[in-house]
Amino acid sequence: MQPQPEITQRDLLNRSKEIMDAVQRGQAFVVTCDGHRIGELIPLRRRGRFVPRAEFAAMSRTAPAISVGAFRADRDEVSDQYAGDPYVR
């Protein structure tokens, strides 16, 4: 991981479009004021990307098998079986 470049508060003000475009491309910056590090400007995590059907199918073929019984037991252990009607209990 490369170190984040430092930019001054004035740079951020004067070059905001250029800096924000770089953030959108994934670049992070440390913002300074009077030579002191005061914050970070970092890109937000990207949302999940669309996975084409063929790629999903290829990944699924190599995925480990799932035990339906173990899955149901785990689900039942952590879920509220009576969530629909609080008076059933």
C-alpha positions in Angstrom: 0.0 0.0 0.0 1.5 3.3 -1.1 1.6 6.2 1.3 -1.1 8.8 1.0 0.0 12.1 -0.5 -0.4 15.1 1.7 -2.4 18.2 0.5 -2.9 21.4 2.2 -6.2 22.9 3.1 -5.5 25.6 0.5 -4.8 22.9 -2.2 -8.1 21.3 -1.4 -9.9 24.6 -1.8 -8.0 25.7 -5.0 -7.8 22.3 -6.7 -11.0 20.7 -5.4 -12.2 19.3 -8.8 -8.9 17.7 -9.6 -8.6 16.3 -6.1 -12.2 15.0 -6.0 -11.7 13.3 -9.4 -8.6 11.6 -8.0 -10.6 10.4 -5.0 -13.3 9.1 -7.3 -10.6 7.0 -9.0 -9.6 5.6 -5.7 -6.8 7.9 -4.5 -6.7 8.9 -0.8 -5.1 12.1 0.6 -4.0 13.4 4.0 -5.2 17.0 4.5 -2.8 19.3 6.4 -3.3 22.8 8.0 -0.3 24.8 9.0 1.9 21.7 8.6 -0.3 19.6 10.9 -2.1 16.5 9.7 -5.8 17.2 10.3 -7.7 14.5 8.4 -8.0 12.1 5.6 -9.9 12.3 2.3 -10.7 8.7 1.3 -12.9 7.2 -1.3 -16.0 5.4 -0.2 -16.1 1.7 -0.7 -17.5 0.7 -4.0 -20.9 -1.0 -4.1 -20.9 -4.7 -5.2 -20.5 -5.2 -8.9 -22.9 -7.1 -11.2 -21.8 -10.7 -11.7 -22.8 -12.2 -15.0 -24.6 -15.5 -14.9 -21.8 -17.4 -16.5 -19.3 -16.1 -14.0 -21.6 -17.0 -11.1 -22.2 -20.5 -12.5 -18.4 -21.0 -12.9 -17.8 -19.9 -9.3 -20.6 -22.1 -8.0 -19.2 -25.2 -9.6 -16.0 -24.9 -7.5 -17.8 -23.9 -4.3 -17.8 -26.4 -1.4 -20.9 -28.5 -0.9 -23.4 -27.3 1.7 -25.1 -29.6 4.2 -28.7 -28.6 4.2 -29.3 -30.2 7.6 -26.4 -28.3 9.2 -27.5 -25.1 7.5 -31.0 -25.5 8.9 -29.7 -26.3 12.4 -27.5 -23.2 12.4 -30.4 -21.0 11.1 -32.8 -22.4 13.8 -30.2 -21.8 16.5 -29.9 -18.1 15.8 -33.4 -17.2 14.5 -36.6 -16.4 16.4 -39.0 -19.2 15.5 -42.0 -17.2 16.7 -41.3 -13.8 15.2 -44.7 -13.6 13.6 -47.0 -13.7 16.7 -45.5 -12.7 20.1 -48.4 -14.5 21.9 -47.6 -17.9 20.5 -44.8 -18.4 23.0 
